[in-house]
Amino acid sequence: MQRREFITLFGGTTITQVVLPQLARAQTSTRRPLLAVLGAVTREEFPASFMEGLRELGYVEGDNINVAYRFADGPHDRLPVLAEELIQLSPKVIVAAVTPAAVAVRRLTQTIPIVCPLLANPIELGLIASMSRPGGNVTGLMSRIDDLVGKQLELAAQLVPALVRVGLILNAVGDFTMDRQRLEIGAKRLGIKLVSAEVREPNDLDTAFQLLSNEHVQAVVVLAGAMLFQERKRVAALAATAWLPAVYGFRDHVDAGGLISYGVNYAENFRAAANYVVKILKGAKPADLPVEFPSKLELVINLKTAKALGLEIPPTLLARADAVIE
């Protein structure tokens, strides 16, 4: 055998036995699972608690997991297109931040696992079969308990003596049929007349509050929704200008100047959602992961806003509050 042939043969053997296995190991080590996130708000508004939850469980973006983000920046009508973009990437799990996002993804795939930190009416919407056994590819955490909106209406009644007219601000793009029905039942029980003001985009907010002022409502319930959440500072300012005590579903509204909120801890739901994602990445099926109810609802009061409205918060409410902003 000539020297050149020997070197070539030896070199080929070396590449096959040494270099190629190293390349294979390198490819395996850098092949990270892809997580997709579909949010209804902006990237800046997406709770940092979710990624914190992942890190606490050993998953770090860019280290052992990749993340693809899509955000609708408020309008729900963008969700289906963004959902399709994410599905084309074939992620291992999709985190649908809110129920409309989960609905948009579920319409396009019944195989890719979907985790939603803020589920609302998931059985009625066909997302799951039951809370204990979801049965499909969707699971997550509830954003409310039954009649939460009714409890928010009761808060308004405690804030305003002799309350007879309450305004309702809701995003007409979302499906709030169940919430509206529950509010109507609660209003009838309390002898209160509901006046609805629907909004589709931020430019509708001024008109909505003007309508409620013209109807002489004495308080407002603001239903949870991506656009209203994103515009929470403006909503709080409009309520203050109209001298209307407003009740919200998330503390973030009160931090932004709103009067009072009663609902789940938004950030903690997203932190807990990370646990679902990790379980699925490790082989669990969403069909077998029970949907969790919020372990605690929090009541948050902004005394500075109350003072600006000339409103005296009942001592019983202050005593129940989980947080008071002064």
C-alpha positions in Angstrom: 0.0 0.0 0.0 1.4 3.4 -1.0 1.9 6.1 1.7 -0.7 8.4 0.2 -3.3 5.6 0.2 -2.5 4.7 3.8 -2.9 8.3 4.9 -6.2 8.6 3.1 -7.5 5.4 4.5 -6.4 6.3 8.0 -7.8 9.7 7.7 -11.2 8.3 6.6 -11.2 5.9 9.5 -10.4 8.8 11.9 -13.2 10.9 10.6 -15.7 8.1 10.8 -14.7 6.8 14.3 -13.7 10.1 16.0 -15.0 13.2 14.2 -18.5 12.1 13.2 -19.4 10.9 16.7 -18.2 14.2 18.1 -20.4 16.1 15.6 -23.4 13.9 16.5 -22.9 14.7 20.2 -22.6 18.4 19.4 -25.8 18.4 17.4 -27.6 16.5 20.2 -26.4 18.8 22.9 -27.5 21.9 21.0 -30.9 20.6 20.0 -33.2 22.3 22.5 -36.9 21.9 22.8 -38.9 24.8 21.3 -41.5 26.5 23.4 -44.0 28.9 21.7 -45.6 31.8 23.5 -48.8 33.4 22.1 -49.7 36.6 24.0 -52.6 39.0 23.6 -50.7 42.0 25.0 -47.2 43.3 24.1 -43.9 41.6 24.8 -43.2 44.1 27.5 -46.5 43.3 29.3 -45.9 39.6 29.3 -45.3 38.5 33.0 -41.6 38.0 33.8 -42.9 35.5 36.4 -43.3 32.8 33.7 -39.7 32.8 32.7 -38.7 33.0 36.4 -40.8 29.9 37.0 -39.1 28.1 34.2 -35.6 29.0 35.6 -36.6 27.8 39.0 -37.4 24.4 37.4 -34.1 24.3 35.6 -35.1 25.6 32.1 -33.2 28.7 30.8 -34.0 30.3 27.5 -31.1 30.0 25.1 -29.4 27.4 27.3 -31.6 24.3 27.4 -34.8 25.6 25.8 -35.6 27.9 22.9 -38.6 30.2 22.9 -40.6 31.7 20.0 -42.8 34.7 20.8 -45.8 36.2 19.1 -47.8 39.1 20.6 -51.1 40.5 19.3 -50.5 43.9 21.1 -54.1 44.0 22.2 -56.4 43.2 19.3 -57.8 39.6 19.5 -58.4 39.4 15.8 -54.6 39.0 15.2 -54.4 35.8 17.3 -55.4 33.3 14.6 -52.6 34.4 12.3 -50.0 34.5 15.0 -51.2 31.1 16.2 -50.6 29.7 12.7 -47.1 31.1 12.5 -46.2 29.4 15.8 -47.7 26.1 14.8 -45.6 26.1 11.6 -42.5 26.1 13.9 -43.6 22.7 15.4 -43.0 23.6 19.0 -43.1 21.1 21.8 -45.5 23.2 23.8 -47.5 26.3 23.2 -48.3 28.7 26.0 -51.5 30.6 25.1 -51.5 33.5 27.6 -55.2 34.0 27.7 -58.3 32.1 26.7 -58.9 33.7 23.3 -55.3 32.7 22.4 -56.0 29.1 23.6 -59.1 29.1 21.4 -57.2 30.4 18.4 -54.5 27.7 18.8 -56.9 24.9 19.5 -58.7 25.5 16.3 -55.5 24.8 14.4 -54.0 21.9 16.3 -55.3 19.1 18.5 -51.9 17.5 18.9 -49.5 20.1 20.1 -49.9 20.6 23.9 -51.3 24.0 24.9 -50.9 25.5 28.4 -53.1 28.5 29.3 -52.4 30.4 32.6 -55.7 32.3 32.4 -58.5 29.9 31.4 -62.1 31.1 31.5 -65.1 28.9 30.7 -62.9 26.2 29.1 -65.6 23.5 29.2 -68.2 25.8 27.6 -65.7 26.8 24.9 -64.8 23.1 24.1 -61.2 23.4 25.2 -61.4 20.7 27.9 -63.7 17.8 28.8 -63.5 18.4 32.5 -61.3 20.1 35.1 -59.9 16.9 36.5 -59.4 15.2 33.2 -59.0 17.7 30.4 -58.9 14.9 27.9 -57.4 16.8 24.9 -54.3 19.0 24.3 -55.3 21.9 26.5 -54.7 22.4 30.2 -53.7 25.2 32.6 -55.0 27.4 35.4 -58.4 29.1 35.8 -58.4 32.9 35.8 -61.6 32.9 37.9 -64.0 30.9 39.9 -67.7 30.7 39.3 -69.5 34.0 39.8 -66.3 36.0 40.3 -67.9 38.8 38.4 -70.9 38.6 40.7 -68.5 39.1 43.7 -67.0 42.1 41.9 -70.5 43.6 41.5 -71.1 43.0 45.3 -67.9 45.0 46.0 -69.3 47.9 44.0 -72.5 47.7 46.1 -70.4 47.9 49.3 -68.4 50.9 48.0 -71.4 52.9 47.0 -74.4 53.2 49.3 -77.8 52.9 47.7 -76.3 51.6 44.4 -78.9 51.3 41.7 -77.0 51.7 38.4 -73.7 50.1 37.5 -71.8 50.5 34.3 -70.1 47.5 32.6 -67.0 48.0 30.4 -66.2 45.0 28.2 -64.2 44.2 25.1 -66.8 43.4 22.4 -64.2 41.3 20.5 -63.9 38.7 23.2 -66.6 36.2 24.2 -68.0 37.5 27.5 -71.4 35.9 27.3 -71.1 33.9 30.5 -69.7 36.9 32.4 -72.5 39.1 31.2 -75.1 36.5 32.1 -73.7 36.1 35.6 -73.6 39.8 36.1 -77.2 40.1 35.0 -78.2 37.5 37.5 -76.2 39.2 40.3 -77.7 42.6 39.4 -81.2 41.3 39.5 -80.6 39.8 42.9 -79.2 43.1 44.2 -81.8 45.2 42.5 -79.2 46.9 40.3 -79.6 48.0 36.7 -76.7 47.2 34.4 -75.6 49.6 31.7 -73.1 48.1 29.2 -70.5 49.9 27.2 -68.7 47.8 24.7 -65.2 48.7 23.3 -63.3 47.2 20.4 -60.2 49.4 20.4 -58.5 52.0 22.7 -60.1 54.8 20.8 -63.5 53.6 22.0 -62.7 54.1 25.7 -63.6 57.8 25.8 -66.9 57.2 24.2 -67.7 54.3 26.5 -67.1 56.3 29.7 -69.0 59.3 28.3 -71.9 56.9 27.6 -71.8 55.6 31.2 -71.6 59.2 32.6 -74.7 60.2 30.5 -76.5 57.1 31.9 -75.7 58.4 35.5 -74.1 55.1 36.6 -72.7 55.2 40.1 -69.9 52.7 39.7 -68.2 50.6 37.0 -67.2 46.9 36.7 -64.3 46.5 34.1 -64.3 42.9 32.8 -60.9 41.3 32.3 -59.6 41.6 28.7 -56.2 42.0 26.9 -56.9 45.4 25.5 -58.4 46.8 28.7 -55.4 45.3 30.6 -53.0 47.0 28.3 -54.8 50.3 28.6 -55.2 50.0 32.3 -53.6 53.4 33.1 -55.9 55.2 30.7 -59.0 53.3 32.0 -58.1 54.3 35.5 -57.7 57.9 34.4 -61.0 58.0 32.6 -62.8 56.5 35.6 -61.2 59.1 37.8 -62.2 61.9 35.4 -65.8 60.6 35.4 -65.8 60.3 39.2 -66.7 56.7 38.9 -65.5 54.0 41.4 -64.3 51.1 39.3 -63.8 47.4 40.2 -61.3 45.3 38.3 -60.2 41.6 38.0 -56.5 42.1 38.4 -54.3 43.9 40.8 -52.3 45.4 38.0 -55.3 47.8 37.3 -55.1 49.0 40.9 -51.3 49.5 40.7 -52.0 51.6 37.6 -54.4 53.9 39.6 -57.6 51.9 39.6 -59.7 51.8 42.8 -60.2 48.2 43.7 -59.6 44.7 42.3 -60.7 41.2 43.2 -59.4 38.2 41.4 -56.5 35.9 40.8 -52.9 36.9 41.1 -52.0 37.4 37.5 -48.2 36.9 37.9 -48.5 33.8 40.1 -50.8 32.1 37.5 -48.0 32.5 35.0 -45.4 31.3 37.4 -47.5 28.2 38.0 -48.0 27.7 34.3 -44.2 27.0 34.0 -44.7 23.9 36.0 -47.2 22.5 33.5 -44.8 23.3 30.6 -41.9 21.4 32.4 -44.1 18.4 33.1 -45.1 18.2 29.5 -41.5 18.6 28.3 -40.7 15.6 30.5 -43.4 13.4 29.0 -46.7 14.2 30.7 -49.8 14.6 28.5 -52.0 17.7 28.9 -55.0 15.4 28.8 -53.9 14.0 32.2 -52.9 17.2 33.9 -55.9 18.6 35.8 -56.8 22.2 35.4 -56.1 24.1 38.6 -58.3 26.5 40.3 -56.8 29.6 41.9 -55.8 28.7 45.4 -56.5 32.3 46.6 -58.3 35.3 45.3 -56.8 38.7 46.3 -58.5 41.9 47.2 -56.4 45.0 46.6 -57.5 48.6 47.4 -55.9 51.9 46.3 -56.6 54.4 49.1 -55.0 57.2 47.2 -57.6 56.8 44.4 -60.4 56.4 47.0 -59.4 59.8 48.5 -59.3 61.5 45.1 -62.9 60.2 44.5 -64.0 61.4 47.9 -64.9 57.8 48.7 -64.8 56.2 52.2 -63.8 52.6 52.1 -65.8 50.5 54.5 -63.6 49.2 57.4 -64.9 45.7 56.7 -63.3 45.9 53.2 -60.1 47.3 54.5 -59.9 44.5 57.0 -60.3 41.9 54.2 -57.8 43.4 51.8 -54.7 41.5 50.9 -52.9 44.7 50.0 -53.7 48.4 50.5 -51.9 51.0 48.3 -51.4 54.3 50.0 
